[in-house]
């Protein structure tokens, strides 16, 4: 099933259920959030709930996450995508067409451009959204990408979301529904809207698929359900999560190259563990998601939660390693909020004078890296920017 056929209308508020395409209706979510019983093992180097004392502050965003390197390979089956239709062999007794029965057509040396083909439009990227649908729509309108009703109005523009659509905010499923709908509308207008896999996509899918199944966290026993709840999982999102959402998330690429910008969710070199090219990385991760192994899935989630690889003195070299393997001249990522990259810790609810002051993307690592997570979950800013940046 093609991605565009899984679109639906923009999500409603957390109380009103989003309308869905009839073809994708599935039974209501039956695995209710259960009492955790035991708290999951608190692990991870720069994990969000369990901070790294070496950094001087804990990042309250992703439990079991890490900052630098570690933890094994990946896997798990999330999407329920069916097998593609089989190829039907040609019948052997078809009539033979003689040369005299055909019309000879002179083929030009250079094939004409397909009708309606246009040059690529401007490139935009979106940082972590985390369920803040209203803020996302406002930021997209400000950039002229959607109209007052939230419909695509940017023609052949290209829009990339850097991952983390759900958790912490009020309407994660509404955000996914919007991105899916904009993907179809942008394609019809000659542009496109695409998205990358974030660690919170893996977390939500794992919580849905594995629930309280114990996994080997590397420092004891943990569960996806516990990790999801600790990291801002919203019951309203789980209640509204359907199979077509899971299928869409499980097909997302992990890394892409656009206009010499290497786009990824996490500021980590862990992508190198999955291949030596963009295609091999995306294929390896996508294949891992076709399996149904909770431990492999947990390893994948753990690797995607690593952060801060580009922040310290060794940061420029880490970026160059990625660029050397995958191409591009600059990395653009989400995942680590700009206030944490700068060592500025603000209040999650903005009570300390309105939250951290984030005016735009953060360029660092000798100008080789651009951070796009403005910290919307901590009263920061949801960033949507056109690339290349002016600065």
ZIGIHU-V508569 format. One record per residue. N is the residue number from 1. PSI is psi in radians with two decimals (* if undefined). NEAR is the number of other ideal C-beta (glycine too) atoms within 12 Angstrom. Layout:
n={N/N}
psi={PSI/PSI}
near={NEAR/NEAR}
This chain:
n={1/2/3/4/5/6/7/8/9/10/11/12/13/14/15/16/17/18/19/20/21/22/23/24/25/26/27/28/29/30/31/32/33/34/35/36/37/38/39/40/41/42/43/44/45/46/47/48/49/50/51/52/53/54/55/56/57/58/59/60/61/62/63/64/65/66/67/68/69/70/71/72/73/74/75/76/77/78/79/80/81/82/83/84/85/86/87/88/89/90/91/92/93/94/95/96/97/98/99/100/101/102/103/104/105/106/107/108/109/110/111/112/113/114/115/116/117/118/119/120/121/122/123/124/125/126/127/128/129/130/131/132/133/134/135/136/137/138/139/140/141/142/143/144/145/146/147/148/149/150/151/152/153/154/155/156/157/158/159/160/161/162/163/164/165/166/167/168/169/170/171/172/173/174/175/176/177/178/179/180/181/182/183/184/185/186/187/188/189/190/191/192/193/194/195/196/197/198/199/200/201/202/203/204/205/206/207/208/209/210/211/212/213/214/215/216/217/218/219/220/221/222/223/224/225/226/227/228/229/230/231/232/233/234/235/236/237/238/239/240/241/242/243/244/245/246/247/248/249/250/251/252/253/254/255/256/257/258/259/260/261/262/263/264/265/266/267/268/269/270/271/272/273/274/275/276/277/278/279/280/281/282/283/284/285/286/287/288/289/290/291/292/293/294/295/296/297/298/299/300/301/302/303/304/305/306/307/308/309/310/311/312/313/314/315/316/317/318/319/320/321/322/323/324/325/326/327/328/329/330/331/332/333/334/335/336/337/338/339/340/341/342/343/344/345/346/347/348/349/350/351/352/353/354/355/356/357/358/359/360/361/362/363/364/365/366/367/368/369/370/371/372/373/374/375/376/377/378/379/380/381/382/383/384/385/386/387/388/389/390/391}
psi={2.28/2.70/-0.71/-0.46/-0.08/0.37/2.86/3.09/2.86/2.52/2.57/-3.04/3.04/-0.28/-0.67/2.17/2.43/2.35/2.51/2.77/2.35/-0.67/-0.30/0.19/2.41/2.84/2.61/2.64/2.17/-0.29/1.63/2.66/2.16/2.82/2.40/-0.45/-1.26/2.42/2.40/2.65/2.30/1.87/3.06/2.54/-1.06/0.79/2.67/-0.87/-0.29/0.26/2.80/2.00/-0.37/-0.44/-0.24/-0.07/2.65/2.46/1.98/0.46/-0.73/1.84/2.62/0.13/2.87/2.85/-0.71/-2.05/2.96/2.94/2.41/-2.57/-2.84/3.12/2.94/2.59/2.19/-0.89/2.67/0.59/2.38/2.92/2.52/2.71/2.40/2.75/2.29/2.08/2.62/2.40/2.49/-0.31/0.45/2.61/2.56/2.33/2.10/2.77/-0.64/-0.28/-0.10/2.82/2.19/2.19/2.24/2.19/2.18/2.66/-0.67/2.10/2.46/2.73/2.51/2.56/2.37/0.02/2.48/2.89/2.77/2.44/-3.11/2.67/2.27/2.64/2.64/2.28/-2.98/2.33/-0.75/0.80/0.03/1.34/-0.80/-0.75/-0.65/-0.84/-0.71/-0.73/-0.66/-0.67/-0.70/-0.58/0.02/0.41/-0.51/2.77/-2.98/-0.45/0.04/0.33/2.62/2.27/0.36/0.27/-2.17/0.34/2.73/2.30/2.20/2.22/2.38/0.22/3.02/1.35/-0.44/-3.14/2.45/-0.77/3.03/-0.36/1.16/-0.71/-0.61/-0.64/-0.81/-0.77/-0.71/-0.81/-0.72/-0.73/-0.77/-0.54/-0.75/-0.73/-0.70/-0.74/-0.69/-0.44/0.01/0.06/-2.76/2.73/2.06/2.97/2.66/2.79/2.20/2.93/-0.47/-0.39/-0.78/-0.68/-0.80/-0.76/-0.74/-0.70/-0.66/-0.78/-0.65/-0.37/-2.12/0.27/2.17/2.46/2.73/1.86/-0.09/-0.28/0.62/-2.81/2.40/3.05/2.67/-0.66/-0.78/-0.76/-0.70/-0.79/-0.74/-0.43/0.55/0.33/2.35/2.20/-0.58/-0.60/-0.78/-0.68/-0.59/-0.08/2.18/3.00/-0.64/-0.46/-0.78/-0.73/-0.76/-0.81/-0.69/-0.29/-0.07/2.51/2.76/-0.49/2.51/2.78/2.14/2.14/0.78/0.20/2.17/1.91/2.30/2.86/-0.94/2.48/1.30/2.75/0.13/-0.36/-0.51/-0.33/-0.25/-0.04/2.97/0.21/2.82/-0.77/-0.78/-0.65/-0.88/-0.71/-0.74/-0.78/-0.71/-0.71/-0.63/-0.60/-0.10/-0.14/2.87/0.92/1.99/-0.67/-0.73/-0.71/-0.71/-0.71/-0.71/-0.80/-0.78/-0.73/-0.64/-0.27/-0.15/2.63/3.04/0.31/-0.37/0.08/-0.62/-2.90/-0.55/-0.01/-0.88/-0.69/-0.65/-0.72/-0.77/-0.59/-0.75/-0.79/-0.63/-0.59/-0.69/-0.17/3.03/2.94/-0.07/2.41/2.39/2.14/2.90/-2.38/-1.10/2.02/2.44/-0.72/-0.56/-0.63/-0.57/-0.06/0.30/2.04/2.04/3.03/2.47/-0.59/0.08/0.32/-0.18/0.97/0.45/0.11/3.08/2.59/1.82/2.03/-0.40/-3.03/2.71/2.04/2.23/-2.94/0.96/0.56/0.12/-0.22/2.51/2.12/2.31/-0.01/1.80/0.04/0.76/-0.48/-0.26/0.69/0.50/-2.21/2.41/2.05/2.29/2.10/2.63/2.44/2.55/2.71/2.67/-0.59/*}
near={21/16/28/23/18/31/34/34/24/32/42/24/18/26/13/17/24/35/20/28/24/10/14/25/16/20/10/15/24/12/21/13/24/18/12/22/12/16/22/33/26/25/34/41/32/42/41/42/28/33/27/25/12/14/26/15/24/24/42/28/45/50/40/47/48/41/43/30/24/28/33/23/25/38/33/38/27/42/32/26/23/11/9/8/7/7/7/6/7/7/7/7/6/8/8/10/9/7/8/8/9/9/8/8/6/6/8/8/6/6/8/10/10/8/7/10/11/15/12/15/24/23/32/41/48/50/45/54/49/49/37/40/35/25/32/43/32/21/34/41/22/20/26/20/41/33/18/12/15/28/23/36/22/29/22/24/34/35/43/43/48/52/46/52/50/48/45/37/36/31/35/44/46/43/51/49/39/44/50/41/35/44/33/28/33/36/25/19/26/22/30/32/38/33/37/45/46/51/56/50/53/51/52/49/48/48/46/42/38/33/28/28/26/23/37/24/34/24/21/18/26/43/39/44/36/37/48/44/30/32/40/33/36/32/25/27/42/35/23/38/42/34/28/34/42/35/31/42/47/38/33/42/36/46/46/37/29/34/24/19/35/40/46/53/48/51/51/44/38/40/43/28/29/36/24/18/19/29/19/21/34/27/20/29/42/31/24/37/40/25/24/21/25/35/30/32/43/46/35/45/54/46/45/47/48/43/48/42/42/42/36/23/12/18/31/22/19/35/38/25/25/40/31/19/26/35/23/29/24/37/50/51/56/51/50/47/45/40/34/39/40/27/20/22/25/31/19/25/14/19/11/16/12/15/25/30/20/32/16/23/36/38/27/31/31/20/20/31/44/39/46/51/47/44/44/43/43/37/27/38/37/43/41/38/37/29/35/22/23/9/14}
